[in-house]
Amino acid sequence: MQIIIQSPHIIITEGLYDFVKSKVGKLGNIYEQIELASVFLRIKKQHNRETRVCEIRLTIPGNDQFAEKYSNTFEEAAETTIDALKEQLQKPDSEFEGSL
């Protein structure tokens, strides 16, 4: 599985990059058909404060999966996004049809 991490307009640390790449890479153990994981990290301003956002799109032949979560830290946002994708990937194949 190829993993692409993008963070426009912000610079992320090597530690955060490695953390996200490691966590996302483990999704390949759950669902081997994942070809590409596109990770998008950004900051969203809400009500005079900044929130960290993690969006992940998994490219799977015939059926992409997507999740987006918000948190106070990128690490937590990434973990909750990955948890949401794990749930999607563990559903029976019949539930995948029509999801995206």
MARRO-830592 format. One record per residue: residue in three letters; x, y, z of N, C-alpha, C, O in turn. Coordinates in steps of 0.05 Angstrom, whole numbers, always signed. Example, Ala and Ser with C-alpha at 12.3 -4.5 7.8 and 13.67 -1.06 7.14 Angstrom:
BEGIN
{resn=Ala	nxx=+264	nyy=-114	nzz=+156	caxx=+246	cayy=-90	cazz=+156	cxx=+264	cyy=-66	czz=+156	oxx=+285	oyy=-66	ozz=+169} .
{resn=Ser	nxx=+257	nyy=-45	nzz=+142	caxx=+273	cayy=-21	cazz=+143	cxx=+258	cyy=+1	czz=+157	oxx=+268	oyy=+23	ozz=+161} .
# end
This chain:
BEGIN
{resn=Met	nxx=+17	nyy=-24	nzz=+0	caxx=+0	cayy=+0	cazz=+0	cxx=+18	cyy=+25	czz=+0	oxx=+37	oyy=+27	ozz=+15} .
{resn=Gln	nxx=+11	nyy=+43	nzz=-17	caxx=+25	cayy=+69	cazz=-18	cxx=+11	cyy=+88	czz=+1	oxx=-14	oyy=+89	ozz=+3} .
{resn=Ile	nxx=+26	nyy=+104	nzz=+16	caxx=+15	cayy=+124	cazz=+35	cxx=+25	cyy=+151	czz=+27	oxx=+49	oyy=+156	ozz=+25} .
{resn=Ile	nxx=+7	nyy=+170	nzz=+23	caxx=+14	cayy=+197	cazz=+16	cxx=+2	cyy=+215	czz=+39	oxx=-22	oyy=+214	ozz=+45} .
{resn=Ile	nxx=+20	nyy=+230	nzz=+51	caxx=+12	cayy=+248	cazz=+73	cxx=+16	cyy=+277	czz=+63	oxx=+38	oyy=+285	ozz=+56} .
{resn=Gln	nxx=-6	nyy=+293	nzz=+64	caxx=-5	cayy=+321	cazz=+55	cxx=-13	cyy=+338	czz=+79	oxx=-31	oyy=+332	ozz=+94} .
{resn=Ser	nxx=+0	nyy=+361	nzz=+81	caxx=-6	cayy=+380	cazz=+101	cxx=-2	cyy=+409	czz=+90	oxx=+17	oyy=+422	ozz=+98} .
{resn=Pro	nxx=-20	nyy=+417	nzz=+73	caxx=-16	cayy=+444	cazz=+60	cxx=-17	cyy=+466	czz=+81	oxx=-33	oyy=+467	ozz=+100} .
{resn=His	nxx=+1	nyy=+485	nzz=+77	caxx=+3	cayy=+509	cazz=+93	cxx=+13	cyy=+505	czz=+122	oxx=+14	oyy=+524	ozz=+138} .
{resn=Ile	nxx=+20	nyy=+480	nzz=+129	caxx=+31	cayy=+475	cazz=+155	cxx=+55	cyy=+455	czz=+152	oxx=+56	oyy=+439	ozz=+133} .
{resn=Ile	nxx=+74	nyy=+458	nzz=+170	caxx=+97	cayy=+440	cazz=+170	cxx=+93	cyy=+420	czz=+193	oxx=+89	oyy=+428	ozz=+216} .
{resn=Ile	nxx=+94	nyy=+394	nzz=+187	caxx=+91	cayy=+374	cazz=+208	cxx=+118	cyy=+363	czz=+214	oxx=+136	oyy=+363	ozz=+197} .
{resn=Thr	nxx=+121	nyy=+354	nzz=+239	caxx=+147	cayy=+343	cazz=+247	cxx=+151	cyy=+315	czz=+235	oxx=+132	oyy=+302	ozz=+227} .
{resn=Glu	nxx=+176	nyy=+307	nzz=+235	caxx=+182	cayy=+280	cazz=+226	cxx=+169	cyy=+259	czz=+243	oxx=+160	oyy=+238	ozz=+234} .
{resn=Gly	nxx=+168	nyy=+265	nzz=+269	caxx=+155	cayy=+247	cazz=+288	cxx=+125	cyy=+243	czz=+282	oxx=+115	oyy=+220	ozz=+283} .
{resn=Leu	nxx=+111	nyy=+264	nzz=+276	caxx=+83	cayy=+262	cazz=+269	cxx=+80	cyy=+247	czz=+243	oxx=+62	oyy=+230	ozz=+240} .
{resn=Tyr	nxx=+97	nyy=+253	nzz=+223	caxx=+96	cayy=+240	cazz=+198	cxx=+100	cyy=+209	czz=+202	oxx=+84	oyy=+194	ozz=+191} .
{resn=Asp	nxx=+119	nyy=+202	nzz=+217	caxx=+125	cayy=+173	cazz=+222	cxx=+102	cyy=+160	czz=+238	oxx=+94	oyy=+137	ozz=+232} .
{resn=Phe	nxx=+90	nyy=+175	nzz=+257	caxx=+68	cayy=+164	cazz=+273	cxx=+44	cyy=+158	czz=+254	oxx=+33	oyy=+136	ozz=+255} .
{resn=Val	nxx=+37	nyy=+178	nzz=+238	caxx=+14	cayy=+174	cazz=+220	cxx=+19	cyy=+152	czz=+200	oxx=+2	oyy=+135	ozz=+195} .
{resn=Lys	nxx=+43	nyy=+151	nzz=+188	caxx=+50	cayy=+131	cazz=+169	cxx=+48	cyy=+103	czz=+181	oxx=+38	oyy=+84	ozz=+168} .
{resn=Ser	nxx=+58	nyy=+100	nzz=+205	caxx=+58	cayy=+74	cazz=+219	cxx=+29	cyy=+65	czz=+224	oxx=+22	oyy=+42	ozz=+219} .
{resn=Lys	nxx=+13	nyy=+83	nzz=+235	caxx=-15	cayy=+76	cazz=+242	cxx=-31	cyy=+69	czz=+217	oxx=-46	oyy=+50	ozz=+216} .
{resn=Val	nxx=-28	nyy=+85	nzz=+196	caxx=-43	cayy=+80	cazz=+171	cxx=-33	cyy=+54	czz=+158	oxx=-49	oyy=+39	ozz=+147} .
{resn=Gly	nxx=-7	nyy=+49	nzz=+159	caxx=+4	cayy=+25	cazz=+148	cxx=-9	cyy=-1	czz=+159	oxx=-11	oyy=-21	ozz=+146} .
{resn=Lys	nxx=-17	nyy=+0	nzz=+185	caxx=-29	cayy=-23	cazz=+198	cxx=-57	cyy=-29	czz=+186	oxx=-67	oyy=-52	ozz=+190} .
{resn=Leu	nxx=-69	nyy=-10	nzz=+172	caxx=-95	cayy=-16	cazz=+160	cxx=-92	cyy=-38	czz=+138	oxx=-110	oyy=-53	ozz=+133} .
{resn=Gly	nxx=-68	nyy=-39	nzz=+126	caxx=-62	cayy=-60	cazz=+106	cxx=-64	cyy=-88	czz=+118	oxx=-68	oyy=-107	ozz=+103} .
{resn=Asn	nxx=-59	nyy=-91	nzz=+144	caxx=-62	cayy=-117	cazz=+157	cxx=-91	cyy=-125	czz=+159	oxx=-97	oyy=-149	ozz=+160} .
{resn=Ile	nxx=-109	nyy=-106	nzz=+161	caxx=-137	cayy=-112	cazz=+163	cxx=-150	cyy=-117	czz=+136	oxx=-167	oyy=-135	ozz=+134} .
{resn=Tyr	nxx=-141	nyy=-102	nzz=+116	caxx=-153	cayy=-105	cazz=+89	cxx=-131	cyy=-102	czz=+69	oxx=-122	oyy=-80	ozz=+63} .
{resn=Glu	nxx=-122	nyy=-125	nzz=+58	caxx=-99	cayy=-126	cazz=+41	cxx=-103	cyy=-112	czz=+14	oxx=-83	oyy=-107	ozz=+0} .
{resn=Gln	nxx=-127	nyy=-107	nzz=+5	caxx=-132	cayy=-96	cazz=-21	cxx=-129	cyy=-66	czz=-23	oxx=-133	oyy=-54	ozz=-44} .
{resn=Ile	nxx=-122	nyy=-53	nzz=-1	caxx=-118	cayy=-24	cazz=-2	cxx=-94	cyy=-18	czz=-19	oxx=-72	oyy=-28	ozz=-14} .
{resn=Glu	nxx=-98	nyy=-2	nzz=-40	caxx=-76	cayy=+6	cazz=-58	cxx=-62	cyy=+32	czz=-49	oxx=-38	oyy=+35	ozz=-51} .
{resn=Leu	nxx=-78	nyy=+51	nzz=-39	caxx=-68	cayy=+77	cazz=-33	cxx=-83	cyy=+88	czz=-9	oxx=-107	oyy=+86	ozz=-6} .
{resn=Ala	nxx=-68	nyy=+101	nzz=+9	caxx=-80	cayy=+116	cazz=+31	cxx=-71	cyy=+145	czz=+28	oxx=-48	oyy=+151	ozz=+30} .
{resn=Ser	nxx=-91	nyy=+163	nzz=+24	caxx=-85	cayy=+191	cazz=+21	cxx=-93	cyy=+205	czz=+47	oxx=-117	oyy=+205	ozz=+55} .
{resn=Val	nxx=-74	nyy=+216	nzz=+61	caxx=-78	cayy=+229	cazz=+87	cxx=-75	cyy=+259	czz=+84	oxx=-56	oyy=+268	ozz=+71} .
{resn=Phe	nxx=-94	nyy=+274	nzz=+94	caxx=-94	cayy=+303	cazz=+92	cxx=-96	cyy=+314	czz=+120	oxx=-117	oyy=+311	ozz=+133} .
{resn=Leu	nxx=-76	nyy=+328	nzz=+129	caxx=-76	cayy=+340	cazz=+156	cxx=-78	cyy=+370	czz=+152	oxx=-64	oyy=+382	ozz=+136} .
{resn=Arg	nxx=-96	nyy=+382	nzz=+167	caxx=-100	cayy=+411	cazz=+165	cxx=-110	cyy=+422	czz=+192	oxx=-118	oyy=+408	ozz=+210} .
{resn=Ile	nxx=-109	nyy=+449	nzz=+193	caxx=-119	cayy=+463	cazz=+217	cxx=-144	cyy=+478	czz=+209	oxx=-144	oyy=+492	ozz=+189} .
{resn=Lys	nxx=-165	nyy=+475	nzz=+224	caxx=-190	cayy=+489	cazz=+219	cxx=-195	cyy=+508	czz=+242	oxx=-195	oyy=+500	ozz=+265} .
{resn=Lys	nxx=-201	nyy=+533	nzz=+236	caxx=-207	cayy=+552	cazz=+257	cxx=-237	cyy=+552	czz=+262	oxx=-253	oyy=+556	ozz=+244} .
{resn=Gln	nxx=-244	nyy=+547	nzz=+287	caxx=-272	cayy=+546	cazz=+296	cxx=-275	cyy=+562	czz=+322	oxx=-260	oyy=+557	ozz=+341} .
{resn=His	nxx=-293	nyy=+580	nzz=+322	caxx=-300	cayy=+595	cazz=+346	cxx=-275	cyy=+605	czz=+361	oxx=-271	oyy=+600	ozz=+384} .
{resn=Asn	nxx=-258	nyy=+619	nzz=+346	caxx=-233	cayy=+632	cazz=+357	cxx=-213	cyy=+612	czz=+368	oxx=-196	oyy=+619	ozz=+385} .
{resn=Arg	nxx=-214	nyy=+587	nzz=+359	caxx=-193	cayy=+568	cazz=+367	cxx=-187	cyy=+550	czz=+343	oxx=-202	oyy=+549	ozz=+323} .
{resn=Glu	nxx=-164	nyy=+537	nzz=+344	caxx=-155	cayy=+520	cazz=+322	cxx=-160	cyy=+491	czz=+329	oxx=-153	oyy=+482	ozz=+351} .
{resn=Thr	nxx=-171	nyy=+477	nzz=+310	caxx=-177	cayy=+448	cazz=+313	cxx=-160	cyy=+433	czz=+292	oxx=-158	oyy=+442	ozz=+269} .
{resn=Arg	nxx=-149	nyy=+410	nzz=+300	caxx=-134	cayy=+394	cazz=+281	cxx=-153	cyy=+374	czz=+267	oxx=-170	oyy=+362	ozz=+280} .
{resn=Val	nxx=-149	nyy=+371	nzz=+241	caxx=-166	cayy=+355	cazz=+225	cxx=-149	cyy=+334	czz=+211	oxx=-128	oyy=+340	ozz=+200} .
{resn=Cys	nxx=-159	nyy=+309	nzz=+210	caxx=-146	cayy=+288	cazz=+195	cxx=-167	cyy=+275	czz=+177	oxx=-188	oyy=+266	ozz=+186} .
{resn=Glu	nxx=-161	nyy=+275	nzz=+151	caxx=-178	cayy=+262	cazz=+131	cxx=-162	cyy=+240	czz=+118	oxx=-139	oyy=+244	ozz=+112} .
{resn=Ile	nxx=-174	nyy=+217	nzz=+115	caxx=-161	cayy=+195	cazz=+102	cxx=-180	cyy=+182	czz=+82	oxx=-202	oyy=+175	ozz=+88} .
{resn=Arg	nxx=-170	nyy=+179	nzz=+58	caxx=-184	cayy=+165	cazz=+37	cxx=-168	cyy=+140	czz=+29	oxx=-144	oyy=+142	ozz=+23} .
{resn=Leu	nxx=-181	nyy=+117	nzz=+31	caxx=-168	cayy=+92	cazz=+23	cxx=-178	cyy=+84	czz=-5	oxx=-202	oyy=+82	ozz=-10} .
{resn=Thr	nxx=-159	nyy=+80	nzz=-23	caxx=-166	cayy=+72	cazz=-50	cxx=-166	cyy=+41	czz=-50	oxx=-145	oyy=+29	ozz=-47} .
{resn=Ile	nxx=-189	nyy=+30	nzz=-55	caxx=-193	cayy=+1	cazz=-55	cxx=-208	cyy=-5	czz=-81	oxx=-228	oyy=+8	ozz=-88} .
{resn=Pro	nxx=-198	nyy=-24	nzz=-97	caxx=-211	cayy=-30	cazz=-123	cxx=-241	cyy=-33	czz=-120	oxx=-251	oyy=-51	ozz=-105} .
{resn=Gly	nxx=-256	nyy=-16	nzz=-133	caxx=-285	cayy=-18	cazz=-133	cxx=-299	cyy=-5	czz=-110	oxx=-323	oyy=-4	ozz=-109} .
{resn=Asn	nxx=-284	nyy=+5	nzz=-90	caxx=-298	cayy=+15	cazz=-66	cxx=-279	cyy=+31	czz=-48	oxx=-268	oyy=+20	ozz=-29} .
{resn=Asp	nxx=-276	nyy=+57	nzz=-52	caxx=-260	cayy=+73	cazz=-35	cxx=-274	cyy=+77	czz=-8	oxx=-299	oyy=+76	ozz=-6} .
{resn=Gln	nxx=-258	nyy=+82	nzz=+13	caxx=-269	cayy=+88	cazz=+39	cxx=-257	cyy=+115	czz=+48	oxx=-235	oyy=+122	ozz=+41} .
{resn=Phe	nxx=-273	nyy=+130	nzz=+64	caxx=-265	cayy=+156	cazz=+73	cxx=-274	cyy=+161	czz=+102	oxx=-295	oyy=+152	ozz=+110} .
{resn=Ala	nxx=-256	nyy=+175	nzz=+116	caxx=-264	cayy=+183	cazz=+144	cxx=-250	cyy=+210	czz=+150	oxx=-228	oyy=+215	ozz=+139} .
{resn=Glu	nxx=-262	nyy=+226	nzz=+166	caxx=-251	cayy=+252	cazz=+175	cxx=-258	cyy=+256	czz=+204	oxx=-281	oyy=+253	ozz=+212} .
{resn=Lys	nxx=-238	nyy=+263	nzz=+220	caxx=-243	cayy=+268	cazz=+248	cxx=-228	cyy=+293	czz=+257	oxx=-208	oyy=+301	ozz=+245} .
{resn=Tyr	nxx=-238	nyy=+305	nzz=+279	caxx=-227	cayy=+330	cazz=+290	cxx=-217	cyy=+325	czz=+318	oxx=-228	oyy=+308	ozz=+332} .
{resn=Ser	nxx=-196	nyy=+339	nzz=+327	caxx=-187	cayy=+337	cazz=+354	cxx=-169	cyy=+360	czz=+361	oxx=-164	oyy=+378	ozz=+344} .
{resn=Asn	nxx=-159	nyy=+360	nzz=+385	caxx=-140	cayy=+382	cazz=+394	cxx=-112	cyy=+376	czz=+384	oxx=-95	oyy=+395	ozz=+382} .
{resn=Thr	nxx=-106	nyy=+351	nzz=+377	caxx=-79	cayy=+344	cazz=+367	cxx=-82	cyy=+328	czz=+342	oxx=-102	oyy=+314	ozz=+338} .
{resn=Phe	nxx=-61	nyy=+329	nzz=+325	caxx=-62	cayy=+313	cazz=+300	cxx=-61	cyy=+283	czz=+307	oxx=-73	oyy=+267	ozz=+293} .
{resn=Glu	nxx=-45	nyy=+276	nzz=+327	caxx=-43	cayy=+248	cazz=+335	cxx=-70	cyy=+236	czz=+342	oxx=-78	oyy=+214	ozz=+332} .
{resn=Glu	nxx=-85	nyy=+250	nzz=+358	caxx=-112	cayy=+241	cazz=+366	cxx=-131	cyy=+241	czz=+343	oxx=-147	oyy=+222	ozz=+340} .
{resn=Ala	nxx=-130	nyy=+261	nzz=+326	caxx=-147	cayy=+262	cazz=+302	cxx=-141	cyy=+239	czz=+284	oxx=-159	oyy=+226	ozz=+273} .
{resn=Ala	nxx=-115	nyy=+232	nzz=+280	caxx=-107	cayy=+210	cazz=+263	cxx=-117	cyy=+184	czz=+275	oxx=-128	oyy=+167	ozz=+260} .
{resn=Glu	nxx=-114	nyy=+180	nzz=+301	caxx=-122	cayy=+155	cazz=+313	cxx=-152	cyy=+150	czz=+311	oxx=-161	oyy=+128	ozz=+305} .
{resn=Thr	nxx=-168	nyy=+171	nzz=+315	caxx=-197	cayy=+167	cazz=+314	cxx=-206	cyy=+164	czz=+285	oxx=-225	oyy=+149	ozz=+280} .
{resn=Thr	nxx=-192	nyy=+176	nzz=+266	caxx=-199	cayy=+172	cazz=+238	cxx=-192	cyy=+143	czz=+230	oxx=-208	oyy=+131	ozz=+216} .
{resn=Ile	nxx=-169	nyy=+134	nzz=+238	caxx=-161	cayy=+106	cazz=+232	cxx=-181	cyy=+86	czz=+245	oxx=-187	oyy=+66	ozz=+233} .
{resn=Asp	nxx=-189	nyy=+92	nzz=+270	caxx=-209	cayy=+74	cazz=+283	cxx=-235	cyy=+73	czz=+267	oxx=-247	oyy=+52	ozz=+264} .
{resn=Ala	nxx=-244	nyy=+96	nzz=+256	caxx=-268	cayy=+96	cazz=+240	cxx=-264	cyy=+80	czz=+214	oxx=-283	oyy=+66	ozz=+206} .
{resn=Leu	nxx=-241	nyy=+82	nzz=+202	caxx=-236	cayy=+66	cazz=+178	cxx=-234	cyy=+36	czz=+185	oxx=-243	oyy=+19	ozz=+169} .
{resn=Lys	nxx=-223	nyy=+29	nzz=+208	caxx=-222	cayy=+1	cazz=+216	cxx=-250	cyy=-11	czz=+217	oxx=-255	oyy=-33	ozz=+208} .
{resn=Glu	nxx=-268	nyy=+5	nzz=+229	caxx=-296	cayy=-5	cazz=+231	cxx=-308	cyy=-9	czz=+203	oxx=-322	oyy=-28	ozz=+198} .
{resn=Gln	nxx=-303	nyy=+10	nzz=+185	caxx=-313	cayy=+8	cazz=+158	cxx=-302	cyy=-17	czz=+144	oxx=-316	oyy=-31	ozz=+130} .
{resn=Leu	nxx=-276	nyy=-22	nzz=+148	caxx=-263	cayy=-45	cazz=+134	cxx=-271	cyy=-72	czz=+146	oxx=-270	oyy=-92	ozz=+132} .
{resn=Gln	nxx=-281	nyy=-72	nzz=+170	caxx=-288	cayy=-98	cazz=+183	cxx=-317	cyy=-105	czz=+178	oxx=-326	oyy=-127	ozz=+187} .
{resn=Lys	nxx=-332	nyy=-88	nzz=+164	caxx=-360	cayy=-94	cazz=+157	cxx=-360	cyy=-116	czz=+136	oxx=-341	oyy=-118	ozz=+120} .
{resn=Pro	nxx=-381	nyy=-132	nzz=+135	caxx=-382	cayy=-152	cazz=+114	cxx=-383	cyy=-139	czz=+87	oxx=-392	oyy=-116	ozz=+84} .
{resn=Asp	nxx=-373	nyy=-152	nzz=+66	caxx=-371	cayy=-141	cazz=+40	cxx=-398	cyy=-130	czz=+29	oxx=-398	oyy=-111	ozz=+14} .
{resn=Ser	nxx=-419	nyy=-142	nzz=+37	caxx=-445	cayy=-133	cazz=+27	cxx=-452	cyy=-105	czz=+36	oxx=-467	oyy=-91	ozz=+23} .
{resn=Glu	nxx=-442	nyy=-97	nzz=+59	caxx=-447	cayy=-70	cazz=+69	cxx=-430	cyy=-49	czz=+56	oxx=-436	oyy=-25	ozz=+58} .
{resn=Phe	nxx=-408	nyy=-57	nzz=+42	caxx=-392	cayy=-38	cazz=+28	cxx=-406	cyy=-26	czz=+4	oxx=-400	oyy=-4	ozz=-4} .
{resn=Glu	nxx=-423	nyy=-42	nzz=-9	caxx=-436	cayy=-32	cazz=-34	cxx=-451	cyy=-7	czz=-29	oxx=-468	oyy=-5	ozz=-11} .
{resn=Gly	nxx=-446	nyy=+13	nzz=-45	caxx=-460	cayy=+38	cazz=-44	cxx=-449	cyy=+57	czz=-23	oxx=-462	oyy=+78	ozz=-19} .
{resn=Ser	nxx=-427	nyy=+51	nzz=-9	caxx=-418	cayy=+69	cazz=+12	cxx=-405	cyy=+94	czz=+2	oxx=-408	oyy=+115	ozz=+14} .
{resn=Leu	nxx=-390	nyy=+93	nzz=-20	caxx=-379	cayy=+117	cazz=-33	cxx=-378	cyy=+114	czz=-62	oxx=-369	oyy=+132	ozz=-76} .
# end
